């Protein structure tokens, strides 16, 4: 998760990098979790105004370009040092752009998370269903919101003062471990003054952070340190000292790397091999050559085909993405997306008085693993539990608790596999029930050492 910065944090990069040079901060795979081993694709759901003439108009094309430019380069190679705990296989350095859908017209409004339907997880699910987006475990699905969209903390608080985050559905539509995430276009604490116009610079930097973290810690049980920080967290907003004035920016933007001829300003990522933040790794194996410097201001010898001009120049990498034509030239001009205007079907919950009864959708025709909800209804809320399955893919099943004798009871649950409260947002059934009952969820991560966090549904 990339958290917002205070705006004055960007002033002293040198001291920030020096403070990171400590092997005790290195990432661990204490739970022997899996990294992403096969190539990973990314599918995007854009919510808001991303029309070509809008302030966010460059974002969709730039995100696609970044994926195509960075796949299989020394820049992305930093992740290959991190391996799966069970198989020992390295993290993939191959990523692909899978496609995008656009939700226009603000069908959920400009302030999200005011109802359960407008939480990030449920918008992603609704879009997957409405646009018939194929689901598989080798694709990550990102909701990207335009800069005029904000989030309430009344119901979900699932953006948690962050610029973006990655997480997963344990199971959705009969597909196990579906990766998803959210990225905002915040121009406050997430602002990045890169080479492109508008919030596109910010989105690409946040996305780069989440890409590296997803690859090395997809299910929040692989590479992080004792405080739950991942590969990107240890280098938040650290762009190194290699920054030059952009040749294409109209607002004094900077860049620190050139991928496939394109300028980018992206944060550094943590390398266990040098116990520091780095912009790239141009060697394979587990031992770096002695010439490698932890600081990108002093560049090590580069791989064949990589050019360098000047002692303080940003790195220049070609692209090895097989989806691009060999030798094809690419310009800095980003092409606007094709027009698409689709209002997705909004999933809705019954409007019930919590003192009388509450129903929660299962988001699929058959409610599974409902026994704990049944116990919650019958034991804690002292109500009557009913389960209604469906025979139609277009009609969700639901669980209901009616005739509650103790409707204001608080309850809690432990969610395993989460190192700290920053990684909330997974829509467990109890979380949805708490929201439907009008409760407010709080999180306690003092149990992180025991492989879980404690969520409490406060009803008072």
Buried (B, 14 or more C-beta within 10 A) or exposed (E): BBBBBEEEBBEEBEEBBEEBEEEEBBBEBBBEBBBBBEBBBBBBBBBBBBBEEBBBBBBBBBBBBBBBBBBBBBBBBBBBBBBBBEEEEBBBBBBBBBBBBBBBEBBBEEEBBBBBBBBBBBBBBBBBBBBEBEBEBBBBBBBBBBBEBBBBEEBBBBBBEBBBBBBBBEEBBEEEEBBBBBBBBBBEBBBBBBBBBBBBBBBBBBBBBBBBBBBBBBBBBBBBBBEBBBBBBBBBBBBBEBBBEBEBBEEEBBBBBBBBBBBBBBBBBBBBBBBBBBBBBBBEEEEBEEEBEBBBBEBBEBBEEBEEEEEEBBBBBBBBBEEBEEEEEBEEEBEBBEEEEBEBEBBEBEEBEBEEBBBBBBBBBEBEEBEEBBEBBBEBBBBBBBBEBBEEEEEBBBBBBBEBEEBEBBBBBEBEBBBBBBBBBBBBBBBBBBBBBBBBBEBEBEBBEEBBBBBBBEBE
